[in-house]
């Protein structure tokens, strides 16, 4: 395992994208989205995605110069077309356009269609939190073979379709940021386990014959070798399907076979932004919020756990820890990035130097 300072990782990753012909500000935005995911502990959405993104650029499955375009603006509903640009750029454009329109109505809906991978969706909720906004995000993922079996089925039919919602901080508590794939685990975590040569926990995946397996090689490198299971049985399947309906059917495309042919990642996202102050007194609300958090946390800890955590807490802890002590990166993942960097004219030595001394 190698350990890098996040500043060095940002520098090295941005340089690789820039060497691939990506404009400097876009290269930096992409590097920031990825490294911020590493900082929060979600390595599945960190610099481990960079080689895949570069391959998509090289083969025309990602349009690196797209910055997002407003397709329609009916007041309360805004529709953005991403033109298959980097999710790091399209997500930021869409959130900023939506936030600018919340205004006195106190709410805004924004639909993104045709974005390449939007990365860790919590990043977009956190951008809304910077303006004290509640946000809810339904996301679908298509353009590649399906990865998740429906409850009651033994073959993959859906993407990992993440759901995310966030509530701003109060004076006494940090923000609540709930952000997860509707599969038992995000697909990228299968790749992380594969890179580390580790087995998955039981109950996450089935093979092509529908048999339970913990071997990440079932779906890496051939994603069609099995299927992830939906989180929470029928409930997670329902939520995953809802993400496809709201983030997909209503925005630009769902996870059905005609959309599996592009071998890329297309994210659609339907986001609802709410200014809580438009609903009443924020001071009264924060009293309720604080009391609720404290009540939930007062439950006796279950054996073998550290007790009750609130969504957003693991990511905050990781961010503090990894900002101070560095981000661990599996050697196989660094090798992948180095190979991709070689392809755009940055040799291993230069990449290592840009990233700085491994801590
Ligand atoms: P996960 O299983 O780690 O769950 C993360 C969520 O659970 C966070 O809100 C976290 O704060 C909360 N959490 C974790 N441990 C907790 C605990 N002990 N108590 C209370 N809350 C806890 O996440 P995941 O499903 O592996 O997803 C990882 C990332 O992948 C997410 O950021 C998601 O947006 C991203 N993703 C993106 C795509 C895409 O197409 N762009 C697809 C799938 C997933």
Boltz pocket constraint, residues with backbone or C-beta under 6 A from the ligand:
constraints:
  - pocket:
      binder: B
      contacts: [[A, 42], [A, 44], [A, 45], [A, 117], [A, 118], [A, 119], [A, 120], [A, 121], [A, 122], [A, 139], [A, 140], [A, 141], [A, 160], [A, 161], [A, 162], [A, 163], [A, 164], [A, 177], [A, 178], [A, 179], [A, 180], [A, 181], [A, 182], [A, 183], [A, 184], [A, 185], [A, 186], [A, 187], [A, 189], [A, 267], [A, 307], [A, 308], [A, 309], [A, 310], [A, 311], [A, 312], [A, 313], [A, 314], [A, 315]]
      max_distance: 6.0
